[in-house]
Amino acid sequence: MRSQGQPRYAPVRCDWRGNTLDLFPLHMSPTLTEFRLEQTSLRIGGNVRLLTSSQGLGWEELFVAVTEELPHDTFHGAVPAVWLATASTPAEVRRIGVRSEHYRVLPKNAISIAGAGDAAHDEIASPLKVVHVYLRQELVDMVAAEFFKDGGERREIGSSFGLDDAILRQLLVATRHSLNEEPANRLKMDYLSQALAAHLLTKHSVLGPAKATRRVTMFNAREVSLIIDYIAGNLSSNMSIADLAGIVGLGRAQFIARFKATTSMTPHQFVTMKRILKARKLLVEPHVDYAFVAEFCGFASRTYFITTFKRATGMTPNEYRRRMK
C-alpha cells in the first residue's frame, strides 16, 4: 500500500528507441485533452482553405492540418507549441519575426519552424499546399527531461526558415499520412510525437537558463483574428490602446500584457510593422505619391513616414522603390 504523501508514478514507458524511461510522478504528466484547431496559430478563411486536419481524432500531443493557400498576408501568433510547416510546391515567402526577416523562394518540402512562444508574419506570394504540425511544449519539455541532463538550463526549439532535414521530413510525411488511417491510431501518434520532439531537441534546440517567469494568458485564434482584422482595416486612423482592448473586452494593461505574450511585440510595434508592410506594397506602384502613402498607412507626416520606413527597412522609400523596379 502506498504511504501517505508518497507520489504515484506513471507506468513504465519506453522511448522511441525502445529504451526504458525513468518513472515520473503522475502530476508531471497531466491528462491532456485533444489538441484542437483553435489552440493553433492558423487562421482559416479567405485565401486559406482547410483541406483536412486531426480535429476529432483525439490526438492530444500534436495537431496536424493540411491547407490550400492563395497569395496572402497572415500573422501567426505565439502559442505554447512548436509549429512546423512544409509545402509540397516551391513557395515564395517573406517571413518577418521579431528579430529577423527572411525572403526566399523555398524549394518544395523545405521545413520552417517557429519555437513555442515565437510569433511570425508571413507574406506568401505564390499558391501552395501546406502541411502544418503543432507539437505541445509540454511534450517537448518532458522528452528533454528524459533525454538530456543539462542541469539548470532548459532546451528550447529554435526557430528556423527553409530547412533541408531528411529525417524531419520523413517524420512529417508519416504524421501527414496518419490523418487518413482508419481507425485513428493514437498509440502510433504518441510514438510519432515523441520521435518529432526527440529529433527537434537533438538537431534544432538551443540551451537557455531556466527562468521562473509568470505565465501570461495568450489570445486565442478568434481573438487574434478580431484584433488583426481591425488593425488591417484601420491603418489610416489614429487608433488607441483603448480601441484595440475594447475589441476583446479587456482593460488597457491586461490587453498590452496579452498582446505582447501573443505577438512578442507591443501594440505600437505591431501596428508600425503592419503600416510598413502596407507602405511596401504601395511603393511598388511608381506613380503613388509619398504623401499619399504616408496618409493612407496612418503615419502622422511624410517626414515621419520616411524616417520610420528607413529605420525599419534600412532604406528610404525612394531607395526601396528603385530596388523594386
N, C-alpha and C positions, 0 to 999 in steps of 0.2 A: 504494500500500500504506500502511496506517495505521502511523505510527511508534509505537514502544514508549511506553506511558504516555498516549497520546492518547485521550481519551474517545470511545466510539462514540456516535453520535447516532441518535435515532429518525427515521423517515421524515417528510417534510414533511406536516403536518396542517393542516386548516382549522377555524376555529371555526364556531359555529352561524350566523354571518352570512355565511360563505363567505370570510372574510379568512384569508390565510396566517398561521400562527402561527410564532413563533420555534422553532428547533430546541432540544430539550432532551436532555441526556445520558440514555442509556437507564436509568442507575441511578436517575434521578429518577422514572421511570415503571415501577416493578417489576411483574412479571407477577402479576395478581390471580387468585384462584380465585373460584368462584361465591359470591355473597353469599347466605347461607342463613338460614333462619328462626332457628336457634339463635344467630345473631350479632345478632339484634334484641332489643328490649325487650318483645316481645309474649309474653304468657302465654296459651296456648291451652288450653281445657278449662273445665269448669264452665259459667259463663254466657257464655263467649266461644267461638264456633264458627268455625273457619276454613272459608270457602267456596271460596276459590281463592287461589293465590299464584304467584310467579315461580320457586318452587323447582323445580329440574330443567330450567329454560330456559337455563341457562348465563350469566345476566346477572351481570356482575362488579361494576359500579359502583353498582347500586341493587337494592333488594329491594322488591317490591310484594305486599301481601296485602289481601284483602277479608274482613272478619269480620262476623258477625251477633252482636250483643251484647244480652243482657238486663241489667236493672239490677244493678250490682255495683260493688265497690271494686277497684281494681287499682293496682299500683305498676309504673311504667316506670323501670327502672334506667338509668343513664347508659351509653351505648355510643358508640364512635368514629364516629358517623354522625349526620347531621341527620335528625330524624324529623318527617314531616308527616302530619297526619290530617285527614280531612274526611268528614262524614256526609251521607247522602242524604236525611235527615229532620231536623227540628228536634231538638236534643239538650239535655237539661237536665244540665249538667255542673258539678261543682266541681273545680277543679284547684289542688292545693297544691304549690307549688315551694319551694325553699329560702328564697327571698327574697320570695315573693309568694303570694297566694291569690286565685283568681277564682271567682265563682259566677254563671253566666248560663244562660239558655236560648238556645243558639246557633241561628241560622237555618240551614236546610239549605244545604249546600255551603260553610259557613264553614270556614276553614282554621286549624288550630293548628300551631305549630312549636315543636319543642324542639331547641335547638342541641346540637351534639356535646358530650358530657360533662355535659349537664343531665339531671337526674332529675325525675320528676313523679309525684305520687299523684293519681289521678282517682277521683272518686265519680260514677258515671253513674246517673241516676235514671230514665231512660226507655229503652225498647228502641230500637235503631238499627242501621243497617248502615254500616260504616266502611271507607274506603279508607286504608290505611297505606302510606306510601312512605318508605324509608330510603335516604339518599344518603351514600356513603362520604365521610368527611372528607378523605381523600387526594385525591379528585377535586375537592372544594371548594378545597383549598389549591392544586392545580395550576391550576385555572381562575383563581383570584385572582392567581396569579403571572403569568398570561398577559395578564390584562385590566387589572390595577391596578399602579401603581408608587407604593407607599406607604412606601418606604424601610424603616426598621427596625420599622414597625408591621405587624401582622397582622390581616387581615379575618376576622371570625367572624360566623356567622349567629346573630342574636339570637333568643331565644325569644319567641313571641307567642301570643295566645289569641283565637280567633274572628275572624280576618282576613277582610276582603272584598277579594280581589285577583283581578280578572277574568283577567289573563294567567296567573297561577299556577294558577288553577282550570282553565284550558284545557290547560295542560301536564299537570296531574294527570289530567284526563279522557283525554288521549291516552295517558298511561302506563297507566292502568287498561285501556283498550281493547286495548292491546298484549298483554295476557295471553291474549286469545282468538285471536290470529293464528297461523296455521299456514303455514309453519314459523315459529318464533320468529325475529324479525329483529333480530339482535344489532347490526347497523350502525345501525338506527333507534334502538335503545335507547342506544347510545353518544351519538347526537345528542341525544336527549331528556334524558339525564343531564347533558350539558354545558349544555343550554338551561336546565334547572332550576337548576343551580349558578350560572350567569351571572345569572339573574333574581333569585335569592335574594341573591347578593352585591351586586347593584345596588340592590335595594329594601329588603332586610331584614338588612343587615350592619352591624356596628359595628367601629370600629378599636380595637385594643389593642396594647400593646407586645409585641414578640416575646420570649418568655421561654424560656430553656433549662431546661425542667423535666424531672425524672426521671419516666419513664413508669411507672405502677403498673398491674399487670395487674388488669382488672376481672373480676367474677364473670360467668360465662355465664348464659344464661337458666335452665338447670336448677338451678344453684346458687342463683340469686336466688329461684326458686320454693321450694326447700327451706328457705331461711332465712326468707322471708316467711311461709310456711305455719306454720313453727314458732313464730314470734313471735305470729302471729294466734291460734294455739291455746293460747298460754301467757301471755297478757297479765296474768292474775291472779297469776302466780307471780313470784318474785324471781329472774328469770333472770340469768345472768352472761355475761361475755365468753367464758369457757371453754365454757359450754354452747353458745353460738352458733358458736364456732370449731370445736367438735367435729363439728358437722353437716357441714362441708365438709372436715374433716381438716386444719385449719391451726393453727398456733400463734397466740397472742393478738395479738402485734404484727403479724404478716402479715395476720391477719384484719381488724384495725382499718384497716390501710392499704388493703386491697382494698375493704372495706365503704365507706369514705369516698370512694374513687375512683368507686364504682358509684352511690352514693346522694347524694353531696355532703353527707352528714351523718355524725356519729359514731353508733355503735350506740345510745348513750344518747338522743341527739336523735331518732333514728328511732323507737325504742320509745316515747318520750314522745309523739311525734306520733300514733302508732297508738293509744295509750291515750286521747288527747284525742278522736280521731275516734270511738272506741267510746263514750266518755262522751257525746258529742253525740247519738248515736243513742238512748242510754238516757234522756237527759234529755227527749226528746220525749214520753215516757210520763209523764203528770202524777203518777202515784201511786208512782213509783220513788223511794225514799229516797236522799238524797245519800250517806249512809254506805255503802249497798249499791253505788252507782255507784263510789265510791272503792275499795272492796274488790274488786269484780268486775273493774275495769280495772287493778288492780295498784298503786294509789297507797298509800303507807305509812299515811296517815291521812286523815280527812275534811278537816282543815285544809290538809294538803299538796296534796290534790286541788283545793281551791278556789283556793289560791294559784297552782298550776301552770296551772289552767284559765284564770284571768284573765290570766296572763302570755301565754298562747298566743292567746287569742281577744279580749282587751280587755274581756271581760265576766265577771262572776261566773256560776256555774252557775244561780243564781236568775234573773239578768237574761237569760241565754240562754234559759231555759225560758219566761219570759214573752214573749220575742220570737217564739218558735216556736209559740205558741198560735194 
